[in-house]
Amino acid sequence: MAFPFLFLIVLSVPISVHSKLTLGYYQKTCPNFEKIIRETVTNKQINSPVTAAGTLRLFFHDCMVDGCDASVLISSNTFNKAEREADINHSLSGDAFDVIIHAKTNLELVCPGIVSCSDILAQATRDLVVMVGGPFYNVRLGRKDGMISKLENVEGNLPLVSDSVDQLIDMFAGKGFTTKELVALSGGHTIGFSHCKEFAGRLFNFSATAPTDPDIYPKFAEKLKVMCGNFQKDSDMSAFNDVMTPGKFDNMYYQNLPRGLGLLATDNALGKDPRTKPFVDMYAVNQTAFFNDFAHAMEKLSVHGVKTGRKGEVRRRCDLFNSIKT
């Protein structure tokens, strides 16, 4: 009979923190907040169509390391190597950083010192997802920006392309996410691209007996080999995660997996493992189910590890703490 009591204790912690976030947080202090974000991201996405995918990835990388606190936006200084220095973060999109900086600048002009960078990143991500055809979901606001950003905090908190499904499930479970939510969030790969070095092993040196992963559709593998032939000298070489509808947020990512059109080893593994395959199969035939579950998972992700009150600050610049950390 102790279980319900323990369950209530576990629930009480996130509820007390998350309840400080509200949908209308800036209604009085910065009433044009939503309009300014929407106009900024719209202009950026029109001029650079990869912005949506890049910002979604930036948001994910921020929230998975020390919570959604904009710590990934911090630049390193003489005294501190920030999260951005981690190898896995070197490929984060310059367009994504740029759109957040522009939004912050535009907001500072009309309501200085009011809106946190972490709220800007959360709101901009949602607006961009919707702009490319994805589902709308609520973004509760009132996050403060974190006051720590350390390179060493990244390792073990972000999924690697070499991770097994066991490792992925354990990582997400450790942050309170179910296997279903893991698969739904992976659907973000329906937009954007990956650099060749992240999947070259599947093309050129898969095993001693098969240089190319037999799970990749042969014609697709041949095109990727040509595209990525010089990847060791040109680190910018990349391919779309969803070769069919790369700029549209839809369920094509899941449809691609059983066809051998999944790009990353982790994508392919999700489509085969008995714990994740049922969700992949469901989302492949039911886009509404995917959109509903993705929206729910993003709402949950967006409040993961948020800072409120004195646990954070509202940065004057998104790439710098308000005071130098030594």
N, C-alpha and C positions, 0 to 999 in steps of 0.2 A: 504493500500500500504506500510505500515511500516514493515510488516512481513518479506519481503525479505531482508530489510536492517538489521533487528535484526538477521536474520538467518546468514548473512554474519559476523556480529559481533561475534556471538557465535562460528562460524567456525574458525575465525581468531586466537583465543587463542590456541587451540591444534595444529593447523598447524604451528604456529611460534615456538612452543617447539619441535614438532616432526621432523620438518625439519632439526634440528641440528643432528638428528640421521641418519646415512647412512649405506648402506650395506658394503661398503669397508672401514670402519672407521679405521681398524688396518692394512690396506694394506702396509703402509710404516713403521709404528712404531712397529708392531709385525706381520710380514707377515705369520708366522706359527700358528697364533691364531686358525684358524679353524681346522687345522690338529691336533694340540695338544688337543683341546677339543674333537674332534672326537675319537682320540685314547684313551684318558682317559675314556670317557664314555663307549666306546666299551669294554674295559677291565673290567670295573666295572660291566656292565650289564651281561657279560658272566659269571663272578664269582658270581654275586648276581642278579638273574633275577627280583627281586622286585624293583630294582633301578629306572627303568623308571617310574613306577607308583608313587613311593615315591617322585621323583624329580618333576613330574608334579604337585603333590599336594603341595609340598614346594613352587614352583613357584606361584601357585594360591594364597596360603596363604600370600606370600610376596606382590604380586601386589594388592590384595584387601585391604590391610592395608597401607595407606600412599603411595601407588604407588609402581612400580617395582624398588626398590632401595636397595635390599638386607638387609633391616632392620630386617628381620626375622632371619638372620644368626647371629646377634649380641648376645653375651653371657652377662648375667647380671653381675654386679659388686656391690661393696659396696654402690655405690651412685645411682644405677639405676636398676630397674627391667625391663628387656627387653621383647619384644613380645613373645619370646620363653617361658616365664613363664605362659602365658595364658593357661588355661585348654585345650582349643581346639587345642593348638599347642604341647601339651605334647606327642601326638601320631604321630607327624611328624617323618618320616623315618630317622633313623641313617645313612642308606646307602646313602640317598639323601644329607645329610650334608657332608658325607664323600667324595662323588664324586666331590662336589664343592671345598672342601678343597684340594683334590688331583690335580684338574685342576689348581687351583690358584698356588699351589706349583710348578707345572710343568711350568707354564707361567712365574712365578717370576724368574725362573732359566735362561730364555732366553730373557725376556724383562721386567725387574724389574720396578715396579711402573707405568706400562702402562695400564694394563687391569683391569677394575673394576669388582668387585664380582657380581654386578647386571648384567653385560653383560655376564659373565660366566654362571650365572644361567639361563638366557634367552636362550643362545645358546645351553647349555647342555640339557635343556628341549626339545627344538626342535629336536636335534639330537637323543635323546632317544625315543621320540614319533615316529620318522621315523624308528628307529631301530626295534621297535616292531610291525611295519606294518602300522603305522599311516601316515597321509598326510604330505608332505613337505610344509613349509610356510617360507616366508622370515623373518629374524630377523634383524631389523635395530639396529645398534650399536652406542655407544657413551654415554650410561647412566653413571652417576656418582653414587657412593654409598651414601645413605642417612646418615645424621649425627644425626638422632633421631631414637630411638627404645624404645617404652614405652609399658608396659603391658596394661595400661589403654586405649591405642588406638585401641586395638584389638576388644573389645566388640562392637557389632553392625555392624561390617564390614565384618564378615565372616558368611556364612549360617550355621544354626544349624539344626540337624536332626529333631528337634521339630518344625521348622518353617513351616508356612502355605505357600501355593502358593502365596497368597497375599503378605506375608512378603518377599518371595524370589523375586518376580517381583519388589517390591518397592526397595529392596536393590540394585538389579542390575540396575534398572532404575536410581537410585541416583548416580550411577557411570558411567552412559551413555550407558548402555547396554540394548538392546531390549529383549523382551520375547523370541524371536527366538534365540538370542545369548545365553540367559540363558540355554535354552534346549540343544543347541549345545555344550556348555561348560560342561554341566552335563554329556555328553557322555564320558568324561574322566573317568567315573566310569566303562568303559568297561575293564579297567585294574586295578589291585590293590585289596585291601581288606579293610574291616572295622572291628573294634573291636566289640565284642559281646555286650558290654554295649551300643553301639550306636543303636542297633535294638532289644535288649532284651525285651523292652516293647511290641513289636509286637508279641512276642512269649509267654510271661508268664503272663502279666497283661494288656492286651489290653483294656478291659472294664469289668464292673461288670457282664455282661451277656456272654461275649466271651473272655476268657483269651488269645486266640490266634486270631490275625487279620485274618478274613475270606478271605481277599484278597490274602493271601499267599497260594500258592499251598500246599495242605495238606501234601503230602509226603516230600516236601521241608521243611516245617515247622517242621516236626518230626525230620528230619536230623539235622536241625539247633538247635533244643532243646537239642539233644544229644551232639552236638558239643559245645554248649555254656552252658551246664548244670552247670558248676562250675565257670561261668564268674565273680561272685562277689568276689571270692577268687583269681582267676587268671585273672588279667587285660589284659594279653597278648592274651587271646583267641580271635580268629578272623575268618572271613569267606571271601571268594572272593566276590567282588561286582558283578562280572559276573561269575556265576557258570559254564557256558557252555564253554567259551573260555577265561579263566582268564588272560592268558599271551599274548593275541593277541589284538591289537588295531583294532577293527572292529565295526560293528553296532549291535552286539548281545545284548548289553545293552538295546537297545530300543525294540528288539524282545522279550526280557525276560519280560518286564513290563506287557503286557496284559496276559501273561501266569502265573502270580502270582510268578514270580521269581525275582522280584525287592527286594533288601535287605533292603534299608532304607525307612523310612516313606516318606521322601521327594521324593525319586525315584518313589514310588508308586503314590504319589499325582500328579506328573508331567504327568503320564500316564492316569489320570482321569479328570483333570481340563480342561474345554472346551477351555481355553486360551492356554494351553500348549500341550494338547493331539494331535492336528493336526500336530504339528512338530514331536512329538514322533512317530506318525503313519507314517509320511513321511520318517523319517530316518530309521524306521524299515524295510521298503521295498526298500529304495534307499540309499545304502551306499555311492555312489558318492556324493549325495546331502549333506549327513552328513559330509563327509570329506571336501567338499568345504566350508561348513558353519563353521565347526570347525576350519579350517585353517584361515578363515577370522576373526573369533572371537578371535583366539589366537594372530594373528597379532595386533589386536586392544587392547587386554589385555596387550600385551607386551610393549606397549608404554603408558599405563595408569599411570599417575602421575609421569613420569620419571623426574629425576633431571639432569640438565646439567649445565655447567659452574661452577660458584661459589656456586651453591645451593647444591653441593655435593663434594665428594672427591673420590680418588682412594685408597681404603684401602690397607695397607700392609699385613694385615691378615683379612680374611673375618669375623671372629668372634669378632673383636675388632675395635673400632674407632681409628683413628690415634693419637688422644689425648683423655685423660680421660674426660668423661662428668660428671659433678657434678650437 
